[in-house]
Amino acid sequence: MNEAGNAPIRLLLVDDEEDLVTFLAHRLRKRGIEVAVATCGEDALAAAAHQKFDVAVVDLKMPDIDGITVMERLRKGQPSIEVLMLTG
C-alpha cells in the first residue's frame, strides 16, 4: 500500500540503457511505485508473462525488439496496460 492506502502502481520500465533504468527505477520506488526493470524487449515480455503491470515505459529503439513491437505484444497479453514510449 502507498501513503494514501491504495495499491501501488505496478510499472514496467524497458530501456537498453542500464544506467537510465537503474536511476529511474530508484527514483520511482522512492515514490511508492512498484518497478520492474528490463533492459531488452525479450526480458520485458518475459516479465509481463509472469506479472501484471498497470503501466509500461518502453524505449522505442532497442537492439532485440523495437518498442512498437514490445508495446503491441504487451497489449495482447495485458489489454488494460498503458504504454508510454521513450525516444532518444
C-alpha positions as CSV (number, residue, x, y, z in Angstrom):
1,M,0.0,0.0,0.0
2,N,1.1,3.5,-0.7
3,E,0.8,6.5,1.6
4,A,-2.8,7.0,0.6
5,G,-3.7,3.4,1.4
6,N,-4.0,2.4,-2.3
7,A,-2.3,-0.4,-4.1
8,P,0.9,0.9,-5.6
9,I,1.2,1.4,-9.3
10,R,3.0,-1.6,-11.0
11,L,5.3,-0.2,-13.7
12,L,7.5,-2.0,-16.2
13,L,10.5,0.1,-17.3
14,V,12.1,-1.1,-20.5
15,D,15.3,0.5,-21.9
16,D,18.6,-0.9,-23.1
17,E,20.5,1.9,-21.3
18,E,21.0,0.2,-18.0
19,D,22.2,3.3,-16.1
20,L,19.0,5.2,-17.1
21,V,16.6,2.4,-16.0
22,T,18.5,2.0,-12.7
23,F,18.3,5.7,-12.0
24,L,14.6,6.0,-12.9
25,A,13.6,2.8,-11.0
26,H,15.3,4.1,-7.9
27,R,13.5,7.5,-8.1
28,L,10.1,5.9,-8.8
29,R,10.5,3.4,-6.0
30,K,11.1,6.3,-3.6
31,R,7.6,7.5,-4.6
32,G,6.0,4.1,-3.7
33,I,5.7,2.8,-7.3
34,E,6.5,-0.9,-7.8
35,V,9.0,-1.0,-10.6
36,A,10.3,-4.0,-12.7
37,V,13.2,-3.3,-15.0
38,A,14.0,-4.9,-18.3
39,T,17.0,-3.9,-20.5
40,C,15.6,-5.5,-23.7
41,G,12.3,-6.3,-25.3
42,E,12.6,-10.1,-24.6
43,D,13.1,-9.6,-20.9
44,A,10.1,-7.2,-20.8
45,L,7.8,-9.7,-22.4
46,A,9.1,-12.4,-20.1
47,A,8.4,-10.2,-17.1
48,A,4.9,-9.4,-18.4
49,A,4.2,-13.2,-18.8
50,H,4.6,-13.6,-15.0
51,Q,3.4,-10.3,-13.6
52,K,0.5,-7.9,-14.3
53,F,1.5,-4.2,-14.9
54,D,-0.5,-1.1,-14.9
55,V,2.0,0.9,-17.0
56,A,4.9,0.2,-19.2
57,V,7.5,2.8,-20.2
58,V,9.3,1.4,-23.3
59,D,12.2,2.7,-25.3
60,L,11.4,3.0,-29.0
61,K,14.8,1.7,-30.3
62,M,16.3,-1.4,-28.7
63,P,18.7,-3.9,-30.2
64,D,16.5,-7.0,-30.0
65,I,12.8,-6.0,-30.4
66,D,11.7,-2.4,-31.2
67,G,9.4,-0.6,-28.8
68,I,6.4,-0.7,-31.1
69,T,6.5,-4.5,-31.2
70,V,7.0,-4.7,-27.5
71,M,4.0,-2.4,-27.0
72,E,1.8,-4.5,-29.3
73,R,2.8,-7.8,-27.6
74,L,2.3,-6.3,-24.1
75,R,-1.2,-5.2,-25.0
76,K,-2.1,-8.6,-26.4
77,G,-1.3,-10.2,-23.0
78,Q,-2.5,-7.3,-20.9
79,P,-5.1,-5.3,-22.8
80,S,-5.6,-2.7,-20.0
81,I,-1.8,-1.8,-19.7
82,E,-1.0,1.8,-20.5
83,V,2.2,2.2,-22.6
84,L,4.5,5.3,-22.8
85,M,7.1,5.3,-25.5
86,L,10.6,6.9,-24.9
87,T,12.7,8.1,-27.8
88,G,16.3,9.5,-27.8
